[in-house]
Amino acid sequence: MSTDAQKLQQKQRVINRNPRPNVSQGRDADPERRLLVEFYAMKLAKEYLISNSFEVEDVSMIDGLGYDISAVKESTHFGVEVS
């Protein structure tokens, strides 16, 4: 068997072991995992903003606001939506 054929077989075995989950592009179907990813992304965003001298507030539980993090620095105020 040629080296290319062996590589192809090896790739096929990996694909068969790890089938692509049934998800739409960029969106995980597992709601628990989506929440964990969002919480982690919020943590990273807050750390980044704080390291750049912003005052941050988690406002994700306020309905209708449209963003998860409020960031303020001097006269600059903006909302950060994490999804």
N, CA and C of each residue as an Amber inpcrd file, in Angstrom:
protein
   249
   0.8530000  -1.1810000   0.0000000   0.0000000   0.0000000   0.0000000
   0.8950000   1.2390000   0.0000000   0.5250000   2.2180000  -0.7960000
   1.3370000   3.4250000  -0.8960000   1.1710000   4.2900000   0.3520000
   2.1040000   5.2000000   0.5510000   2.0600000   6.1010000   1.6910000
   0.8190000   6.9810000   1.6420000   0.4420000   7.4560000   0.4450000
  -0.7540000   8.2900000   0.3050000  -2.0060000   7.5250000   0.7000000
  -2.0870000   6.2800000   0.3120000  -3.2470000   5.4530000   0.6580000
  -3.3070000   5.2230000   2.1630000  -2.1510000   5.0430000   2.7890000
  -2.1090000   4.8550000   4.2410000  -2.5510000   6.1270000   4.9520000
  -2.0860000   7.2710000   4.4780000  -2.4920000   8.5430000   5.0780000
  -3.9990000   8.7460000   4.9340000  -4.5400000   8.3960000   3.7580000
  -5.9700000   8.5340000   3.5250000  -6.7660000   7.6350000   4.4710000
  -6.3140000   6.4130000   4.6520000  -6.9880000   5.4990000   5.5750000
  -6.9270000   6.0210000   7.0070000  -5.7910000   6.5520000   7.4010000
  -5.6410000   7.0780000   8.7500000  -6.5860000   8.2620000   8.9630000
  -6.6690000   9.1590000   7.9920000  -7.5910000  10.2910000   8.1030000
  -9.0350000   9.8100000   8.1830000  -9.3830000   8.7950000   7.3980000
 -10.7480000   8.2650000   7.4150000 -11.0740000   7.6720000   8.7800000
 -10.1110000   6.9900000   9.4140000 -10.3430000   6.4350000  10.7540000
 -10.5980000   7.5520000  11.7590000  -9.8430000   8.6600000  11.6590000
 -10.0420000   9.7890000  12.5650000 -11.4210000  10.3970000  12.3470000
 -11.8100000  10.5740000  11.0900000 -13.1310000  11.1310000  10.7820000
 -14.2330000  10.2350000  11.3190000 -14.0880000   8.9400000  11.1610000
 -15.1100000   8.0010000  11.6420000 -15.2140000   7.9970000  13.1640000
 -14.0950000   8.2090000  13.8540000 -14.1080000   8.2470000  15.3160000
 -14.6810000   9.5500000  15.8390000 -14.4920000  10.6360000  15.1070000
 -14.9140000  11.9630000  15.5410000 -15.8700000  12.5750000  14.5210000
 -17.0620000  12.0120000  14.3820000 -17.9740000  12.6030000  13.4010000
 -18.3710000  14.0140000  13.8090000 -18.5890000  14.8400000  12.8490000
 -18.9920000  16.2250000  13.1180000 -20.3820000  16.2110000  13.7390000
 -20.5370000  16.8690000  14.8860000 -21.8580000  16.9140000  15.5090000
 -22.8510000  17.6640000  14.6330000 -24.1040000  17.4060000  14.8380000
 -25.1520000  18.0560000  14.0660000 -25.3670000  19.4750000  14.5920000
 -24.6200000  20.4210000  14.0390000 -24.7180000  21.8230000  14.4570000
 -24.7640000  22.7020000  13.2240000 -25.3110000  23.8660000  13.4010000
 -25.2410000  24.8450000  12.3300000 -23.8680000  25.4990000  12.3980000
 -23.5280000  26.2060000  11.3780000 -22.1970000  26.8060000  11.3120000
 -21.9740000  27.7670000  12.4690000 -20.9480000  27.4880000  13.2820000
 -20.5630000  28.3790000  14.3540000 -21.4200000  28.3000000  15.6050000
 -22.3890000  27.4310000  15.6490000 -23.2930000  27.3540000  16.8040000
 -23.3210000  25.9220000  17.3180000 -22.9510000  25.7340000  18.5690000
 -22.9380000  24.4210000  19.1930000 -24.3590000  24.0320000  19.5910000
 -24.7380000  22.8020000  19.3400000 -26.0860000  22.3380000  19.6380000
 -26.2930000  22.0520000  21.1240000 -25.2170000  21.9110000  21.8770000
 -25.3140000  21.5810000  23.2990000 -25.4790000  22.8660000  24.1140000
 -26.6700000  23.1020000  24.6940000 -26.8930000  24.3670000  25.4140000
 -25.9880000  24.5490000  26.6240000 -25.6520000  23.4710000  27.3080000
 -24.7720000  23.5850000  28.4740000 -23.3780000  24.0420000  28.0510000
 -22.8880000  23.4550000  26.9700000 -21.5560000  23.8340000  26.4830000
 -21.5670000  25.2720000  25.9680000 -22.6680000  25.6840000  25.3080000
 -22.7830000  27.0700000  24.8440000 -22.6870000  28.0480000  26.0050000
 -23.3730000  27.7350000  27.1080000 -23.3160000  28.6050000  28.2890000
 -21.9100000  28.6770000  28.8610000 -21.2420000  27.5300000  28.9530000
 -19.8710000  27.5170000  29.4750000 -18.9440000  28.3540000  28.6020000
 -19.1030000  28.2370000  27.2920000 -18.2720000  29.0170000  26.3770000
 -18.5640000  30.5030000  26.5420000 -19.8470000  30.8630000  26.6760000
 -20.1990000  32.2750000  26.8490000 -19.6490000  32.8250000  28.1620000
 -19.7530000  32.0610000  29.2460000 -19.2120000  32.5200000  30.5330000
 -17.7030000  32.7190000  30.4490000 -17.0210000  31.7970000  29.7820000
 -15.5750000  31.9130000  29.6350000 -15.2230000  33.1330000  28.7750000
 -15.9740000  33.3530000  27.6960000 -15.7340000  34.5090000  26.8300000
 -15.9640000  35.8140000  27.5950000 -16.9900000  35.8350000  28.4430000
 -17.2430000  37.0250000  29.2580000 -16.0840000  37.2750000  30.2150000
 -15.5820000  36.2130000  30.8130000 -14.4400000  36.3390000  31.7380000
 -13.2390000  36.9420000  31.0070000 -12.9390000  36.4240000  29.8210000
 -11.8090000  36.9450000  29.0500000 -12.0300000  38.4040000  28.6520000
 -13.2410000  38.7310000  28.2250000 -13.5420000  40.1070000  27.8290000
 -13.3750000  41.0580000  29.0150000 -13.8990000  40.6540000  30.1830000
 -13.7700000  41.5130000  31.3700000 -12.3070000  41.7020000  31.7620000
 -11.5380000  40.6160000  31.7280000 -10.1140000  40.7110000  32.0630000
  -9.3880000  41.6520000  31.1110000  -9.7230000  41.5630000  29.8260000
  -9.0850000  42.4310000  28.8340000  -9.4310000  43.8930000  29.1060000
 -10.7060000  44.1580000  29.3260000 -11.1320000  45.5410000  29.5710000
 -10.5100000  46.0990000  30.8430000 -10.4880000  45.3180000  31.8980000
  -9.8810000  45.7610000  33.1600000  -8.3960000  46.0470000  32.9610000
  -7.7150000  45.1910000  32.1990000  -6.2770000  45.4070000  31.9580000
  -6.0240000  46.6720000  31.1430000  -7.0800000  47.1860000  30.4910000
  -6.9720000  48.4270000  29.7270000  -7.6620000  49.5840000  30.4440000
  -7.7370000  49.4720000  31.7630000  -8.2180000  50.5350000  32.6610000
  -9.6980000  50.8740000  32.5420000 -10.5010000  49.9490000  32.0550000
 -11.9460000  50.1620000  32.0320000 -12.5410000  49.6610000  33.3300000
 -13.5980000  50.3160000  33.7730000 -14.4170000  49.7990000  34.8580000
 -15.4950000  48.9610000  34.1870000 -15.6590000  47.7270000  34.6370000
 -16.6180000  46.8350000  33.9780000 -17.6910000  46.3900000  34.9600000
 -18.8620000  46.1320000  34.4010000 -19.9710000  45.6160000  35.1850000
 -20.6910000  44.5580000  34.3560000 -20.9470000  43.4110000  34.9640000
 -21.7060000  42.3560000  34.3100000 -23.1870000  42.7390000  34.3710000
 -23.7640000  43.0070000  33.2210000 -25.1790000  43.3930000  33.1460000
 -25.9820000  42.3590000  32.3490000 -25.4330000  41.1620000  32.2360000
 -26.0450000  40.1280000  31.4000000 -27.4200000  39.6830000  31.8940000
 -27.7200000  39.8930000  33.1590000 -29.0070000  39.4520000  33.7040000
 -30.1010000  40.5130000  33.5880000 -29.7810000  41.6580000  33.0380000
 -30.7760000  42.7140000  32.8560000 -31.4680000  42.4980000  31.5100000
 -32.7530000  42.1850000  31.5390000 -33.5030000  41.9260000  30.3080000
 -33.6330000  43.1760000  29.4510000 -33.5160000  42.9770000  28.1410000
 -33.7450000  44.0500000  27.1900000 -32.6040000  45.0210000  27.0070000
 -31.5030000  44.8170000  27.6990000 -30.3890000  45.7660000  27.6030000
 -29.6410000  45.6100000  26.2750000 -29.4830000  44.3900000  25.8130000
 -28.8460000  44.1680000  24.5200000 -27.3580000  43.8990000  24.5590000
 -26.7620000  43.8950000  25.7390000 -25.3440000  43.5680000  25.8610000
 -25.0930000  42.9620000  27.2360000 -23.9230000  42.3380000  27.3940000
 -23.5890000  41.5820000  28.6030000 -22.6790000  42.3240000  29.5700000
 -21.8230000  43.1900000  29.0430000 -20.8300000  43.8740000  29.8770000
 -20.8960000  45.3710000  29.5950000 -20.9710000  46.1550000  30.6570000
 -20.8880000  47.6040000  30.5500000 -19.4440000  47.9940000  30.8500000
 -18.8420000  48.7820000  29.9610000 -17.4450000  49.1960000  30.1310000
 -17.3610000  50.7240000  30.0970000 -16.6790000  51.2890000  31.1050000
 -16.5560000  52.7450000  31.2180000 -15.0870000  53.0960000  31.4790000
 -14.6170000  54.1020000  30.7430000 -13.2640000  54.6420000  30.9450000
 -13.3200000  56.1140000  30.5840000 -13.1350000  56.9530000  31.5930000
 -13.2230000  58.4090000  31.4240000 -14.5800000  58.7440000  30.7980000
 -14.6150000  59.3570000  29.6300000 -15.8930000  59.7200000  29.0120000
 -16.3920000  58.6680000  28.0190000 -15.6970000  57.5430000  27.9440000
 -16.0820000  56.4810000  27.0140000 -16.9130000  55.4410000  27.7390000
 -18.0930000  55.1450000  27.1870000 -18.9540000  54.1070000  27.7420000
 -19.4900000  53.2740000  26.5880000 -19.3540000  51.9630000  26.7010000
 -19.9290000  51.1050000  25.6640000 -20.3570000  49.7760000  26.2570000
 -21.2280000  49.0890000  25.5240000 -21.7050000  47.7690000  25.9230000
 -21.0580000  46.7040000  25.0700000 -20.7430000  45.5860000  25.6850000
 -20.1130000  44.4680000  24.9850000 -21.0750000  43.2880000  25.0070000
 -21.4640000  42.8120000  23.8280000 -22.3140000  41.6360000  23.7210000
 -21.4130000  40.4330000  23.4630000 -21.5310000  39.4370000  24.3090000
 -20.7510000  38.2040000  24.1700000 -21.7180000  37.1210000  23.7330000
 -21.3880000  36.4460000  22.6260000 -22.2760000  35.3670000  22.1730000
 -21.4710000  34.1930000  21.6770000
